[in-house]
Amino acid sequence: MARVQDGDHDAFRDLYDHSVAVVHATALRTTRSPEHAAEVVQEVYVHAWQRARDFDLERGPVLGWLVMLTHRRAVDRVRTETSARLRDQRDFHRSDTSTPDVADLGVARHEASRLRIAVRGLSEKQRTAVTLTYLQGYTVREAAGILGIPEGTVKTRTRDGVAALRDHLGAQAA
């Protein structure tokens, strides 16, 4: 290991040849996947080469260090894969496209119609400001640039337009 710490490629090859069977068996036993085990083995040896100087011979044998690194990386790999699989399953179940309730669709259409009528009732300046900032997603700064007016004016028109919509929609609901 001292030669590996000095950057000796031949010594690293010897270390690899003498330890790879144990390292691979540890990775395979932990991950239960030949593909993941191979990746873990590669990561362990890259780490061992790059961090050889961190190894302290007085703390234990080199093989013990490699097995410990392998086990930790393999456990991390299993956790990562399990977490990703659970996340994918959750996302799949969330995106389940069940048939929407006809009553809900009717209510949504009615609300959309009310909103369109209310927006048409705004002044042209308010309608433009509300459309840019709320419906098209522009920031106040971007809307001001598009319209060629100060940001404060866009804010005022938007605020007044939203208040008018609230009053209009609220009055109809009552």
C-alpha positions as CSV (number, residue, x, y, z in Angstrom):
1,M,0.0,0.0,0.0
2,A,2.9,2.3,0.6
3,R,3.9,2.0,-3.0
4,V,0.3,2.8,-4.1
5,Q,0.3,5.9,-1.9
6,D,3.4,7.0,-3.8
7,G,1.5,6.6,-7.1
8,D,2.9,3.3,-8.3
9,H,0.5,1.9,-10.9
10,D,2.0,-1.6,-10.8
11,A,1.5,-1.7,-7.1
12,F,-2.1,-0.6,-7.5
13,R,-2.6,-3.3,-10.2
14,D,-1.3,-5.9,-7.7
15,L,-3.6,-4.6,-5.0
16,Y,-6.5,-4.8,-7.4
17,D,-5.7,-8.4,-8.5
18,H,-5.3,-9.6,-4.9
19,S,-8.5,-7.9,-3.6
20,V,-11.1,-7.6,-6.4
21,A,-12.7,-11.0,-5.7
22,V,-13.5,-10.1,-2.1
23,V,-14.5,-6.5,-3.0
24,H,-16.8,-7.8,-5.8
25,A,-18.4,-10.5,-3.6
26,T,-19.1,-7.9,-0.9
27,A,-20.7,-5.5,-3.4
28,L,-22.8,-8.3,-5.0
29,R,-23.9,-9.6,-1.7
30,T,-25.1,-6.1,-0.6
31,T,-26.6,-4.9,-3.8
32,R,-27.9,-8.2,-5.2
33,S,-27.4,-6.8,-8.6
34,P,-24.4,-7.6,-10.9
35,E,-24.7,-4.3,-12.6
36,H,-24.7,-2.3,-9.4
37,A,-22.0,-4.4,-7.9
38,A,-19.7,-3.7,-10.9
39,E,-20.4,0.0,-10.5
40,V,-19.6,-0.1,-6.8
41,V,-16.4,-2.0,-7.4
42,Q,-15.3,0.6,-9.9
43,E,-16.1,3.5,-7.5
44,V,-14.2,1.8,-4.7
45,Y,-11.0,1.4,-6.7
46,V,-11.2,4.9,-8.1
47,H,-11.6,6.1,-4.5
48,A,-8.8,3.9,-3.3
49,W,-6.4,5.2,-6.0
50,Q,-7.4,8.9,-5.5
51,R,-7.4,8.7,-1.7
52,A,-4.6,6.2,-1.1
53,R,-2.8,8.7,1.0
54,D,-5.7,8.9,3.5
55,F,-5.2,5.2,4.3
56,D,-3.4,4.6,7.6
57,L,-1.7,1.2,7.8
58,E,-1.8,1.3,11.6
59,R,-5.6,1.4,11.7
60,G,-6.0,-2.0,10.0
61,P,-5.3,-4.1,6.9
62,V,-5.9,-2.7,3.4
63,L,-8.4,-5.4,2.5
64,G,-10.5,-4.4,5.5
65,W,-10.4,-0.8,4.3
66,L,-11.5,-1.8,0.8
67,V,-14.3,-4.0,2.2
68,M,-15.5,-1.2,4.4
69,L,-15.5,1.2,1.5
70,T,-17.3,-1.3,-0.6
71,H,-20.0,-2.0,1.9
72,R,-20.7,1.7,2.5
73,R,-21.0,2.4,-1.2
74,A,-23.1,-0.6,-1.8
75,V,-25.5,0.3,1.0
76,D,-25.7,3.9,-0.4
77,R,-26.4,2.4,-3.9
78,V,-29.2,0.2,-2.5
79,R,-30.7,3.1,-0.6
80,T,-30.5,5.4,-3.7
81,E,-32.1,2.8,-5.9
82,T,-34.8,1.9,-3.4
83,S,-35.6,5.6,-2.9
84,A,-35.8,6.2,-6.7
85,R,-38.1,3.2,-7.2
86,L,-40.4,4.3,-4.4
87,R,-40.5,7.9,-5.8
88,D,-41.3,6.5,-9.3
89,Q,-44.1,4.4,-7.8
90,R,-45.5,7.3,-5.9
91,D,-45.4,9.5,-9.0
92,F,-47.0,6.8,-11.1
93,H,-49.9,6.5,-8.6
94,R,-50.3,10.3,-8.4
95,S,-50.5,10.6,-12.2
96,D,-53.2,8.0,-12.3
97,T,-55.6,9.4,-14.8
98,S,-58.9,8.5,-13.4
99,T,-62.1,9.7,-15.1
100,P,-63.0,13.2,-13.9
101,D,-66.4,13.7,-12.2
102,V,-68.9,15.1,-14.7
103,A,-70.3,17.4,-12.1
104,D,-66.8,18.8,-11.3
105,L,-66.2,19.4,-15.1
106,G,-69.5,21.3,-15.2
107,V,-68.6,23.5,-12.3
108,A,-65.1,24.1,-13.7
109,R,-66.6,25.2,-17.1
110,H,-69.1,27.4,-15.3
111,E,-66.4,29.1,-13.3
112,A,-64.2,29.6,-16.4
113,S,-67.1,31.2,-18.2
114,R,-67.8,33.5,-15.2
115,L,-64.1,34.5,-15.2
116,R,-64.0,35.2,-18.9
117,I,-67.1,37.4,-18.6
118,A,-65.5,39.2,-15.6
119,V,-62.2,39.8,-17.5
120,R,-64.1,41.2,-20.5
121,G,-65.7,43.7,-18.0
122,L,-62.3,45.2,-17.1
123,S,-60.9,48.3,-18.7
124,E,-58.6,47.5,-21.6
125,K,-55.5,48.7,-19.5
126,Q,-56.5,46.5,-16.5
127,R,-57.3,43.5,-18.8
128,T,-53.9,43.8,-20.4
129,A,-52.0,44.1,-17.1
130,V,-54.0,41.2,-15.5
131,T,-53.6,39.0,-18.7
132,L,-49.8,39.6,-18.9
133,T,-49.1,39.1,-15.2
134,Y,-51.6,36.5,-14.1
135,L,-52.6,34.5,-17.2
136,Q,-49.4,34.7,-19.2
137,G,-47.0,34.5,-16.3
138,Y,-44.9,37.6,-16.9
139,T,-43.3,39.4,-14.0
140,V,-44.3,43.0,-13.4
141,R,-40.9,44.1,-14.7
142,E,-41.4,42.1,-17.9
143,A,-45.0,43.3,-18.4
144,A,-43.8,46.9,-17.9
145,G,-41.2,46.4,-20.6
146,I,-43.7,44.9,-23.0
147,L,-46.2,47.7,-22.4
148,G,-43.5,50.4,-22.3
149,I,-44.8,51.8,-19.0
150,P,-43.4,52.1,-15.4
151,E,-43.6,49.0,-13.2
152,G,-45.7,50.9,-10.6
153,T,-48.3,51.6,-13.3
154,V,-48.5,47.8,-14.1
155,K,-48.8,47.0,-10.4
156,T,-51.6,49.5,-10.0
157,R,-53.5,48.3,-13.1
158,T,-53.1,44.7,-12.0
159,R,-54.2,45.4,-8.4
160,D,-57.2,47.4,-9.6
161,G,-58.1,44.7,-12.2
162,V,-57.9,41.9,-9.7
163,A,-60.0,43.9,-7.2
164,A,-62.6,44.4,-9.9
165,L,-62.6,40.7,-10.7
166,R,-63.0,39.8,-7.1
167,D,-65.9,42.2,-6.7
168,H,-67.6,41.0,-9.9
169,L,-67.2,37.3,-9.1
170,G,-68.0,37.8,-5.4
171,A,-71.2,39.7,-6.3
172,Q,-72.4,36.9,-8.7
173,A,-71.7,34.2,-6.1
174,A,-73.9,36.0,-3.5
